[in-house]
Amino acid sequence: MSDKIEFVVKGQPYSKANSRRLVTIKGKPRFIKSKQALSYSKDFAIQCPRQKDLIPKEKDVSVTMKIYYASRRPDLDESLILDLMQGIIYENDRSVKEKHIFWGGVDKENPRAEIVVSVI
């Protein structure tokens, strides 16, 4: 397990709160991620460096992100990324005790999230 992990994930993350859709599963209404959020989730899983030894849930974690969007329209929202790192970088996203989230600006050609995860 490394005490500091740095990586970049290409693509534009989507807001969890703003991208839910209502569907019916076995006759019951459910809210699920939007098609864009599901697509980003798949891309993230491919690009994120899978850690052999996850940061255990007993350790506190600091996350710094600089998110570049394709336009000014989306809200700055890291929640989907934090969820997606669970099981790949750390055991549980509840370990995140410190967050530094920055809007990197607009990069139409290369939207991305630059991510640093550190044990504190």
N, C-alpha and C positions, 0 to 999 in steps of 0.2 A: 504494500500500500504506500503510495506516495503522499507526502504532506501537501503537495501543490500540483494541480493538474490544470494545464492551459490548452485550449483548443478553440477552433472556429467551426461553426456549423453554418453552411450556406443555405439560403432560403429565408423567407420571411415568416417569423412566428405569428400565430394568430392568438387573439385574446380568448381565454377560456370563457370569460363571462359573456362576451359579445358574440361568441360563435357557437352557442348551443342550438340544437334544433330538437323539436318535439317529434317523437316517433311513437308508434304503438308496437309493443313487443308482447306477444301472447295475450293480446287484448288489454294490456296495461300501458298507460302513457309513460314515456321515459324521455329524459333529456340526454342527448348524446352530443359528442363533438361534431362540429361541422365537417363537411367534406374536405375543406382546406386544412383544418386542424388535424384531421386524420392523415392526410397526405403529408403534412409537415412532420407528424409523429413518426411516420415510416422513414422519411428522409433523415430525421434526427437519429433514429436508431442505427442507421447505416453509417452515418458520419461521426457519431460520438465515440471517442476511444473507450472501449469496454475495459473496465479495470478487473484484473484477475482477483484482487482482494479489494472488496468494496470498503469504503469508509464505514466503520461500524456505527450503529445508531447511538452508541454511548459517547461518541466524539461529537464536538460542536464544529460546525462548518460555517465558513464565510464564502459568499459567492459574489463575484464582481462580473457584471455583464455590460457590454457596450453593444447596443442593438441598432443596426442600420436597416431602415425600411425602404421599400421601393417607392413610397410616396409619403407625404405628410399626414395622410388620412388616419392610419391606425393609431390607437392608443398605445402608449408605452406599457407593455404588460409582459412580465417575465414568468408568470405563474405556470404556463404550459411547459416551459423549458425546465423549471424546477421539478415539476412532476415527471417529466421524461428522463431526468437524470437518475431518478430512483431506480435501483436495480442495475444500473450501469456504472455510476460513479459512487453513489452512497446507498446504504441499505434503506434509509427512510428520509424523505424530504423534511421531516420534523427536526432533523439534525441541523437544518439551516437556521442559524441564530443571528446572522449578520448578512445584510444584502446591500450591495452598491450597484444600482441600476442606472445606466446612462443611455440617453438617446444619442446615437452616433451620428445621426443625420440621414439624409436621403441619398441612397445609392441605387438608382434604378437598375443598373447593370449587375450589381453584386450585393443584394440584400443579405444580411448575415448577422449572426450573434457571435461576438468574441467573448469567451467565457473563461474565468479563472475560478477554480474551486480550491479552497485552502482549509486545512484543519487549523482550528484556533484553540 
